[in-house]
Amino acid sequence: MALKNGKVNPLNALGLRRCNFPAHHFHYIIVPKYSPLSYKSIDKWIYANLNGRYYIGQSIDIIDNTITYVLKIGFEQEKEVSFFKIACPFIK
């Protein structure tokens, strides 16, 4: 467990940070083109750079009248969605 700014994140310590299901109150973004490597890289980036609870998982969406698999990423805090969109190098 890494210390960020010299403090322990209680959600990390209790293993409650990453959710196993997409909660209704989270704020979501969809990443249409992704690979398993980018999935792991995005997950590690979120864990290292953000503090709140999050969800990351595969989902189905309709893009250009075609059903495709997408990466669904959700954050409990809306400000983390904005920071993620701006700063994450894996979703450009």
Secondary structure, DSSP 8 states (H G I E B T S, - for coil): ---BTTB--HHHHHT-SEESS--TTSEEEEESS--HHHHHHHHHHHHHH--S-EEEEEEEEEETTEEEEEEEEEESSHHHHHHHHHH-TT--
